[in-house]
Amino acid sequence: MIGELGEAYTLALRQAWPEVPSGVDLVCYWFASAFANMLEGKLERAGLVATNSIRSGANREPLKNIVDKGRIFAAWSDEEWTIEGAAVRVSLVCFDVTNGQTAASNGLDLTRTQRLDQNKGVCFVGVILNGEFELPAALARAMLAAPRNVNGRANSDVLKPSLNGDDFNGLRPDKWVIDFGTEVSEKESSYYETPYAYIEKRVRPYRQRLKNDGSFAVRAKIEREVWWRHARSRPKMREALNGFSRYIGTPMVSSYRTFGFLPSSVLPDQKLVVFAKDDFTTLGILHSKFHDVWTFNKCSWIGAGNDITYSNTEVFLTFPFPEGLTPDISAAIYADDPRAQAIALAAARLNELRENWLNPPDLVRREPEVVPGYPDRVLPVNDAAAKELAKRTLTNLYNARPAWLDHAHRALDEAVADAYGWGADFRAGKLTDDEILARLFRLNQERAAEQSKATRAYVSETVEVCG
């Protein structure tokens, strides 16, 4: 918004409408303005075309105000919309001040879902670079093979393989990034001579460039001054992933919601959502139909392709895992739970079959990286193999969805259904998507109520002790 409308206009807009959260889409202010006119008797009804993201995150706040004091009497989500050649997806919302109920998803008011403490501190978005920190693979390996620096350390300290959301479901290109972490000073960074020189030449002038009017193009002062570090280096994510040899990842935006393990040496990009869990049980629950249904009903969509956007706050934090298998519990604790074992077995089998399809042993060879500490390189055995492997992506696999993939997912879904205690209904075909959503919604509400009760009890006890 600042880039299109200017900083002065944007700040004035936010000051004029303090009840509208900052960071929302511009269309939210039109909802607030229209409803304010209704409350003043200047307007009876309104219908607005909005971005599809009006249904998620902070964008929903103006709608909540309308529901509290009026009603949404008609709404359409995920509609095609083409104007001046731009094809996007939109939501259309009609509202007035007559008392009534808001439009709900499948009869459920999903705006009432609560974030669960059991899921906190696990899901994160990857780093935001803001500058040319990425470098060609050949140059990265040359830096890795270089002699140790004057501080006695190797360049492997600050060079990492990288992956973004498109790469996850695509060809997994050979990408590397220079990463000086979250606290390394410029002086300490300069000891890594070649990587430092690379970004000093490319990132520093980019971060400190001026616009035509003489103002800085990069508004954040810390990004201009601490130019050798990523714009958002995600210290909490790094802390959560510390100690894991692998973690779970999924694209933030994707036509298909896929999950898989990534080596801990891979630094995730901002379009990759990662989870500080390394067990097949968690992978299986996330990749189940139950989490998929919840995601579809809680996510937002982007672009003409109507791609699903995964959100920590709206999707993961609100999703009720099976009791005893929640993210706040270490995998070692539920390792002997038969439910966890069944899910892990099915997820491991899905992962094995999928990997065999993506990288058939007769088409690839594995070569150790130039220095220890990184996963082996997976390379085609010849040109013909390279052409075949180029077709073998997760996107193409889920587009084709062969029978073996359906069978593997069905086995996983049965194991997860059993973990919820819904196995008999699942096998009998009674768990439609609407029924799954309704049951998960009830679980969310029950756990949120227990969470609130526990919080009140803790506060009461603390007040009594402090007396």
N, C-alpha and C positions, 0 to 999 in steps of 0.2 A: 504494500500500500504506500509506504514511504517513497519507494522508487518511482511509482506512477504519479502520485499526487503531491509529493513533496513533504518534507518533515514538518514545516509550519502548519500546513493544512491538516495533516494527520494528528498532530498534537492538539490542535484546536478542536478537531472533531471529538477526540477522546475526552477533552475537558468539558465539552458541551454535553456529552452523554456519559457521565461517570458511572451510571448503572450498567453500562454495556462493557463487558470485560475487554481489555486491550488485547490485541492479537487476533481478533475475530475477523472474518471476511467483511468487506465493506457492506454487503447486502444486509448484514445484521442491523446496521443503523437505520435502514429503511423500515425494517420490521418494528424497531423501537419507536421510530417517528410516527408510523401509521397508527400504532396502538396508542401512543400518547394522544393523537388527535381523536381517537375513539373515546378515550376517557374524558376528554374535554367536550365531547358532544359534537365535534366538527366532522366526524366521519362515522358511517355505520358499519361498513364492511370493507375488507380489502383482500385481494389475492395477488401474491407476488411470486415471480419466478426467481428462484434462488440457486446458488451453487449446491451441488449434491451434498457437500459437507455441512450443510445447515443442520443435519441430523446428528452431528457428532461433536464431541468436545465442547469447548467454550462457545462455539457457534450456537449451541442449543439454549444458552441462557436466556436470550430474548424470547424464545418460544416458551420457556418455562413460565416467564412472567405473564405471557398471554394466556396460558392454560390456568394459571392461578387466579387471574382476574376476569378472564373471558373464556373463549373456547376456540379451538381449531375445528371447524365443521366439515372441512374437506381437504384432502391432501393426496398428492401423487408423488412418489419418489422414483428416482432412477428413470427419468423420461429422456428420450432423445431430443436434442435441440440444436438446430443449425441456423446460424445467423452470420451473414457476411463471410460465408465459407468455412467458419469455424464450427466443427462438430463436437459437442460436449454432452454431458449428461446433467440433468437438472432435477430439482425438486420444486413442486408447485404447492403453495400453502395458502389456504383461505381461512380467514379468522374474523371474529367480531367480539363484542363485549357481552353477548348473551351467555348466561351461565350454562355450562354443559361440560362434556367430556372431550378430552383430546383424542385425536386419531391414534390408535395403538397398533402395534405389530401383532397380527394373529390374535387379537383380543387381549394382549398383554401390554401394559404400559412400561416399556423397557427403559423409560427415563427414570424409573424408580430403582433400577439396579444399583447396588452399592459396591464400592471397592472393598475388597477383602484383605485384611491384614496378613492372612496366610500366604498371599501371593506377592507381598512387597519385597523389594530388593533383589529381584530375580531377572526381570526383563528390562532390556536397555536398547537404545538406538546407537548405532556405530558413530565413529568420529566424523566431524565436519572439518574438511581440510582448509578451504578458502585459500588456494594457492597451488602452485605446481610442485607438490611434494612427491607425486608419482614419478617414476623414472622407468626407462626401458629395462627389460629383464636382463639383457646382455650387460648393460652398464651396472645394474645392481649386482650381478655375479662377479663382475670385475672388481667392484668395491669390496665384496665379501672376501675375495681371494687376495686382496691387497695386504701388505705388511701391517702389523699392529701400529696404532697411532702413538703419539708422544706421551699419552697418558697410560700406555701399556695395554690399552683395550682395543679389541677388534671392531670393525664396522658392523659386525653382526649385532652389536648392541642396539643399533639405531636403524636397521634395515629389516622390514617385515613384508611377507607376502600380504596382498590385500584382496578384498572381495567386496563387490556391491550386490545389490538386489538382482539386477539383470544377470550378473555373472552366475548367481546361485542356480537359477533355472536354465542357464544357457551353457556356453562352451567352457566356462571356468578358465578364462585367459590367464596367462602367465604375467601377473601384475605385481609390482613391488612399490613400497612407499617408504620415504624417509620419515622416521618418527622419533622425536626427541622427548617424548613422554609428556608428563604433566607438570614437572617442577624443575627440569634441567635449565640452568641459566645459560645465557648466551656465551659466557666464557667457557663453561663446561662443554657446550655444544661445539665450540670452535676446535676443541681437541680432536674431534672426528673430522679431519681436515677435508677430505674429498666430499662427503655428504653435506658438510656445512657449506662448502664453496658452491655446491650445486644449488642449494636453495637460497643462498645469499644473492646469487645472480638472478634467480627467477622469482622467488617469493617476496623478498624484501621490497623491490620496486613495485610489485603488484599491490602489496598491502599498503604501501605509503603513497600511491599515486594520487594525483589531484584531478578534480573535474575542471571543466572550462571556467567555472566561476571562482576557482582557487580553493574550494573546500575539499576536504578529503573524501575520496570515493568510498573508502571503508570507514563507516561511522564509528565502530567500536574502537575506542582508544587503545584498549589492551591488545587488540589484534594488530594494530599498527606498530605498537611498541614491542610486543612480544611476538615478533613476526616469525621466529624460528620454530615455534610450536603451532600445532593445529588450532584452528579457531575454536573448536569444541573437542577437547582431548579426552573427555569422558572419564575422569578419575574414579567415579563410583563404579562404572562398568569395569574398569581395569581391576579395581580392588575386588569386586565380586568374582571375576574370572580367575583371579590369582590362585594358583594351586591346582587348577584343572589342566589335564592334558588335552582335553577337548571340550567343546561347548555346543549347544544346539543353536541353529540359526534358521531364519526364514526371511524371504524378501519382504520388505515393507509393502511394496506395491506389486501385485501379481495377479494374473488371471486364475492361476491355480495356487492354492495354499499348500505349499510343501515345506517339510521340515527335515533337517538332517544335521549330522555332526560336522564340525569344522575343527581342525587342529588349533591348539591354543596359540601357535605362532602366527596365525592369520589375524591381521588387524581388520575388523569389520568397518565398512564404509557406512555413511549416514543412511543409505537406503537399505541397510540390512538390520533386522531386529534380532537380537541374540538373547539367550537365556543361560544364566549361570547354573546349569545342570548338565551332568554328563552321563546320565543313566538311561537305559532303553525304556524304562517304565515311563518316565516323563516324556520322552520322545513319542512313545506310543499313545499316550493320552492326548498330547498336542496334535498328533496326526490322525486322531480318530474322528469319526462322523460327529460325535457329540461336541467336540471343540469346533469342528467345521461349521455346524449349524449355529452355534453361539457366535462365531466370528462373522458369519454372513449377516446375522441380524443385528450385530452391534457395531460393525465396521462402517466406514464411509467408502465411497467409490470415486475413482478419478478417471477423467478422460473419456473419449469416445469409445474406447475399448471396454469401459466399465470395469476397470481393474479394482480388485479388492485391496483396501488399505488397512494394514494391521496396526493396531494401536495398543500400547501398553495400558494406558489409563482406561480406555473404553472396552477393550476386549479382554486382555490378560488379567488385569487386576479384578475384574468382575466375574471371571469364570470360576465356577465352583468345581474343583477337582474332587474325585472320589474321596470319601472320608478316610483318613489314615495315609493317603498318598499325596497330600498337599505339598506345594513347593517349599514350605518352611521346614519340612521334615527331610533329614538327610537320607539319601538312598540307602545307606548302610543300615539304617534303622528298619526300613521296611523290606530289606533284602530277602527275608525269610517268609514274607507274607505271600501266600499262594496266589493272591490276586495280582500282586506286583510281578511275580514270576511269570504268570501267564501272559500279562501284557508285554513284559520284556521279551519273552520268547517270540511272540507274534511280531513285535516291532523289529527285533533282530533279523527275523526271517525276511520281512519286507525290505529291510535295509540291504540284506545280502543279495536278494534277487534283483533289486534295483541296481545295485553296484555292478552285478554281473552283466546286466544289460548295458549300462553306461560305459563300462570299460571291460569288454570281454578279454579274458586272459590271452587269447590267441591274436588279439589286435594291439595289445599294448606291452610295453616293457617298462620296468621301474628302475629309475636311475637315482642313486644317492645325490643329494644336493651338494654343492661345492664345499660347504662347511657343515659340520654336525649341528643338530638342533632344529632342523627344518624337515618337513615331510619329504619323502621321495618324490621325484618328478615322475609323472605318468606320461609317457611319450608313445606315439604310434610306431609300430614296427616297420612300416613302409608307407609310401604315398597312398596306396590303395586303402590301407587301414586308416590313414588320416582323413580321407574323404568319407569313409563310413562313420568314423567317430564324430565327424562334424554334424551328422544327423542325430546323434545319440545325446539328446539333452533331455532334462526333466520336462521341459515344455512340450517337446515332441512326444515323449512317452505318455504324458497325461492327456494329450490331444488324442492319441491313438487308443489309450487305455485298453491294452490287451487283456485277455481273460485271466492270465496268471496274476496280473496286478489287481484286478477286482477280487480275486480269491484271497490274495494276501491282505487286502484292506478289510475284507469281510471277516477274516479270522481275527484281525486286530480289533475291529469294532465289537465283535462278540466278547472278547476278553475284557474290553473296557466296560461294556454293558454289564458284565458279571460283577465288575468292581463296584459299580453303582448299585448293584442289587436288582438290576432290570433285565437280566439275561433271558429269563423265560419270555418276557414280553417282546424282547428284541427278536428272538428266534421265531416267535409266533407272528411276527410282522405287525405287531401292534404299535411300534414306536415310529410313527410318522415324524416328519421334521417338526410339525407343530406340537406334537406331544413331547418330543425331546426338549424343545424350547421351553414349554410350559413347566416341565419337571426341573430343568436347570434353573429357571427363574425362581421357582419355589425354594430350591436349595440356596440360591443366592440370598433370598429374603430371610430365610431361617438363619443362615450363618451371620448375616448382617445384624439381625436382632440379637443373637447370642453375643456377637462382638460388642454391640452397644451396651448390653447388660453387663458384660465383664468390665467394660470401661467405667460404667457408673459405679460398680462395686469397688473398683480400684480407687477411684477418686474419693468415694465415701470413706474407705478404709484409711487412705492417706490423710484426709482431713481429720479423722478421729485420732490417728496416731500423733499428728502434728499439734492437735488440740489447741 
